[in-house]
Amino acid sequence: MTISLQIDGMHCDGCVGSVKKAAASVDGVSNLSVDLESGKLTADIARPELAETLRGVIEDCGFDVTGVAG
């Protein structure tokens, strides 16, 4: 299942790196990409409940997840 998260608060490549690192730490996440310009994370997740897990780890890094699609 592919999911997209809209993330507010990313301002630089360092922010993108922080989001990628947090998202990659979640077991069951693959094909991860984060786009600074659109503020969007796209990834394949093994189980639907991982969407909330991803939201949590990203918000724990200090970013706001404002939308989830997928």
Helices and strands as residue ranges (DSSP letters): E 2-8, H 13-24, E 29-35, E 40-45, H 50-60, E 64-69
